[in-house]
Amino acid sequence: MKNTYFTSYFPLITILLFSASLSISTVMIVIDYLQTFGIYDGMLEFFSNNGIKLALFILFALLYFMVFSALKLIANTVTELSLLFFSKDVAGENLTKIRGGSAIYLIGGSLSLIAVQYPIFIIAIFLLSTIGYFIYIVYKISQTLTSFSLVGLVLFHVLFWFIFVLGTLYICFRLYNSIMASLPV
């Protein structure tokens, strides 16, 4: 099929698959912690077992859906910005070329449902899908870029995501330290 919009729904399905697999995994972990702390038996007096699991699943699915949607938006912006800086393509042909790469994430999202018992495997599948997608992008548009532009595009992506992850971790650690320092001991 040669319709350019055929893969346009793949990102939504991928976000739903990764969100569902991480939500199921997180619900299992949270229920184990609630049982360990003795809170789960008290919750069963007000809700059924399936009601608690469904409520937690919906809560975590919504949370993961928002996170993955934000990451998708940021990734699209970074990709298009890097193409603006380093590509001579004004018609948007490079964007059409890389659109099929969303199938890599779709396969990764499908595999994540198999690994629902192991959250670390889900994260590993997501990271491998991301690396595979990035390699796919570089391969597809490498014919239209000069060597200097290709290096610039790769460095732009690597530096942006490195700074983004490092900055997010720094903020989380600062927040954690400020909460711990404010607790009365």
VMD Tcl script that draws the C-alpha trace (Angstrom):
set ca {
  {0.00 0.00 0.00}
  {1.48 3.33 -1.06}
  {-0.80 5.66 0.92}
  {1.43 7.94 2.98}
  {-1.15 8.13 5.78}
  {-1.33 4.37 6.29}
  {1.02 4.49 9.28}
  {-0.42 7.66 10.81}
  {-2.26 5.78 13.55}
  {0.78 3.69 14.59}
  {2.01 6.21 17.22}
  {-1.34 6.21 19.02}
  {-1.50 2.43 19.07}
  {2.11 2.28 20.24}
  {1.45 4.70 23.08}
  {-1.58 2.65 24.11}
  {0.41 -0.61 24.02}
  {3.34 0.69 26.06}
  {0.97 2.44 28.50}
  {-1.09 -0.72 28.97}
  {1.92 -2.98 29.52}
  {3.57 -0.60 31.99}
  {0.24 -0.04 33.76}
  {-0.38 -3.75 34.23}
  {3.16 -4.19 35.51}
  {2.87 -1.21 37.87}
  {-0.50 -2.41 39.22}
  {1.04 -5.77 40.13}
  {3.92 -4.05 41.93}
  {1.65 -1.58 43.76}
  {-0.71 -4.34 44.90}
  {2.26 -6.29 46.27}
  {3.38 -3.21 48.22}
  {-0.14 -2.55 49.49}
  {-0.37 -6.14 50.70}
  {3.06 -5.92 52.33}
  {2.09 -2.76 54.22}
  {-1.30 -4.21 55.19}
  {-3.30 -1.52 53.39}
  {-4.82 -3.81 50.77}
  {-7.08 -5.69 53.23}
  {-8.54 -2.39 54.41}
  {-9.19 -1.35 50.83}
  {-11.05 -4.60 50.18}
  {-13.68 -3.50 52.71}
  {-14.68 -0.64 50.40}
  {-13.88 -1.98 46.93}
  {-13.78 -5.37 45.28}
  {-10.48 -6.92 44.24}
  {-11.21 -6.30 40.57}
  {-12.40 -2.76 41.33}
  {-9.11 -1.89 42.99}
  {-7.12 -3.38 40.12}
  {-9.23 -1.58 37.51}
  {-8.99 1.77 39.31}
  {-5.21 1.44 39.64}
  {-4.91 0.34 36.01}
  {-6.88 3.35 34.77}
  {-4.84 5.71 36.96}
  {-1.48 4.37 35.81}
  {-2.59 3.99 32.18}
  {-3.58 7.66 32.13}
  {-0.29 8.66 33.73}
  {1.81 6.63 31.29}
  {-0.29 7.79 28.36}
  {0.44 11.41 29.27}
  {4.17 10.74 29.68}
  {4.49 8.88 26.37}
  {2.39 11.46 24.56}
  {4.62 14.24 25.87}
  {7.73 12.30 24.84}
  {6.25 11.75 21.37}
  {5.54 15.47 21.01}
  {9.04 16.39 22.15}
  {10.64 13.78 19.86}
  {8.68 15.02 16.83}
  {9.66 18.59 17.58}
  {13.34 17.69 17.98}
  {13.31 15.65 14.76}
  {11.68 18.40 12.73}
  {13.92 21.04 14.29}
  {17.02 19.03 13.45}
  {15.78 18.62 9.88}
  {15.22 22.39 9.73}
  {18.79 23.04 10.82}
  {20.63 20.36 8.86}
  {18.51 19.35 5.85}
  {18.16 21.19 2.56}
  {14.75 19.55 2.01}
  {12.07 22.25 1.82}
  {9.22 20.08 0.55}
  {9.15 17.71 3.54}
  {10.18 14.59 1.65}
  {12.42 13.50 4.54}
  {9.43 13.47 6.89}
  {7.58 11.24 4.46}
  {10.58 8.90 4.28}
  {10.83 8.43 8.04}
  {7.11 8.01 8.67}
  {7.31 4.23 8.21}
  {9.70 3.96 11.14}
  {6.77 4.13 13.52}
  {6.30 0.42 12.78}
  {9.46 -0.17 14.88}
  {7.71 1.30 17.90}
  {4.55 -0.65 17.09}
  {6.51 -3.91 17.14}
  {8.17 -2.83 20.40}
  {4.81 -1.99 21.94}
  {3.47 -5.40 20.96}
  {6.52 -7.09 22.47}
  {6.07 -5.09 25.67}
  {2.75 -6.83 26.29}
  {4.60 -10.14 26.35}
  {7.04 -8.82 28.97}
  {4.34 -7.49 31.29}
  {5.68 -9.53 34.24}
  {9.06 -7.80 34.03}
  {8.97 -3.97 33.99}
  {12.71 -3.72 33.34}
  {12.21 -5.66 30.09}
  {9.45 -3.26 29.05}
  {11.80 -0.33 29.59}
  {14.56 -2.17 27.71}
  {12.18 -2.86 24.81}
  {11.22 0.82 24.72}
  {14.87 1.90 24.69}
  {15.77 -0.64 21.99}
  {12.81 0.56 19.91}
  {14.00 4.14 20.33}
  {17.53 3.28 19.23}
  {16.19 1.24 16.31}
  {13.94 4.12 15.26}
  {16.82 6.58 15.45}
  {19.03 4.33 13.32}
  {16.16 3.99 10.85}
  {15.78 7.78 10.63}
  {19.49 8.33 10.08}
  {19.61 5.61 7.43}
  {16.56 6.89 5.55}
  {17.63 10.52 5.35}
  {21.38 9.97 5.04}
  {21.19 10.11 1.23}
  {19.82 13.65 1.30}
  {22.34 15.05 3.82}
  {25.99 15.93 3.58}
  {28.42 14.26 5.97}
  {28.63 17.42 8.07}
  {24.83 17.73 8.20}
  {24.45 14.08 9.18}
  {26.94 14.44 12.03}
  {25.17 17.63 13.13}
  {21.79 15.91 13.09}
  {23.04 12.96 15.14}
  {24.83 15.21 17.63}
  {21.77 17.44 17.92}
  {19.59 14.47 18.89}
  {22.13 12.89 21.22}
  {22.93 16.15 23.02}
  {19.28 17.15 23.35}
  {18.19 13.83 24.87}
  {21.28 13.66 27.09}
  {20.61 17.15 28.47}
  {16.87 16.43 28.76}
  {17.36 13.20 30.76}
  {20.15 14.69 32.87}
  {18.09 17.80 33.62}
  {15.04 15.75 34.55}
  {17.09 13.53 36.88}
  {18.71 16.60 38.45}
  {15.32 18.15 39.15}
  {14.03 14.89 40.63}
  {17.06 14.58 42.92}
  {16.77 18.21 44.02}
  {13.08 17.74 44.78}
  {13.78 14.53 46.70}
  {16.56 16.18 48.71}
  {14.40 19.20 49.56}
  {11.57 16.92 50.73}
  {13.97 14.86 52.88}
  {15.54 18.01 54.33}
  {12.16 19.42 55.29}
  {11.03 16.33 57.20}
  {11.27 16.71 60.97}
  {13.73 14.15 62.27}
}
mol new
graphics top color blue
foreach p $ca { graphics top sphere $p radius 0.5 }
foreach p [lrange $ca 0 end-1] q [lrange $ca 1 end] { graphics top cylinder $p $q radius 0.2 }
display resetview
